[in-house]
Amino acid sequence: MNKKKIVLVILALLILSQATAFAADFEIETLKYRDSGMAGYYEIIGEIKNNTSQAYTIVTFNLNVYSADGDLLDVIQLMIQNFPASSKRSFKHPIQTKIPKGARFRLELNTAM
């Protein structure tokens, strides 16, 4: 590889590293689960905090729901738009899975732009 290509690769990596976010950069602040009032439907309601110093136009997550025994029960896809740095955003999402007592949740980052 010549020097010009190496410089371009390094510059591209530097640019991409500035826009990279990790799951640890976001956290669930509050999380509630309730019956929606419609037969067979429930709601997950909560807040996610952006712990970074960067604002994002769109951030997508998987909220994994596990039983107390560690079995995966559901994967809820969430999208937050216009997510400023060091801020919180609320979400409310309908689901059809009845979540048992003792369930655990894990937030996974999909994309951050």
ChimeraX attribute file (.defattr): number of C-alpha atoms within 10 A of each C-alpha:
attribute: neighborCount
match mode: 1-to-1
recipient: residues
	/A:1	5
	/A:2	6
	/A:3	8
	/A:4	8
	/A:5	10
	/A:6	11
	/A:7	11
	/A:8	11
	/A:9	12
	/A:10	11
	/A:11	12
	/A:12	11
	/A:13	11
	/A:14	11
	/A:15	11
	/A:16	10
	/A:17	10
	/A:18	9
	/A:19	12
	/A:20	11
	/A:21	18
	/A:22	12
	/A:23	14
	/A:24	12
	/A:25	13
	/A:26	21
	/A:27	17
	/A:28	17
	/A:29	12
	/A:30	11
	/A:31	14
	/A:32	10
	/A:33	16
	/A:34	13
	/A:35	15
	/A:36	14
	/A:37	9
	/A:38	7
	/A:39	8
	/A:40	11
	/A:41	14
	/A:42	19
	/A:43	19
	/A:44	18
	/A:45	15
	/A:46	17
	/A:47	16
	/A:48	19
	/A:49	19
	/A:50	23
	/A:51	15
	/A:52	16
	/A:53	11
	/A:54	14
	/A:55	17
	/A:56	19
	/A:57	11
	/A:58	13
	/A:59	20
	/A:60	16
	/A:61	19
	/A:62	18
	/A:63	18
	/A:64	16
	/A:65	21
	/A:66	19
	/A:67	16
	/A:68	12
	/A:69	9
	/A:70	10
	/A:71	11
	/A:72	14
	/A:73	16
	/A:74	18
	/A:75	18
	/A:76	16
	/A:77	14
	/A:78	17
	/A:79	14
	/A:80	16
	/A:81	13
	/A:82	12
	/A:83	20
	/A:84	17
	/A:85	14
	/A:86	14
	/A:87	14
	/A:88	17
	/A:89	16
	/A:90	14
	/A:91	14
	/A:92	14
	/A:93	14
	/A:94	15
	/A:95	18
	/A:96	13
	/A:97	15
	/A:98	15
	/A:99	18
	/A:100	12
	/A:101	8
	/A:102	10
	/A:103	15
	/A:104	17
	/A:105	17
	/A:106	13
	/A:107	20
	/A:108	19
	/A:109	18
	/A:110	15
	/A:111	16
	/A:112	19
	/A:113	14
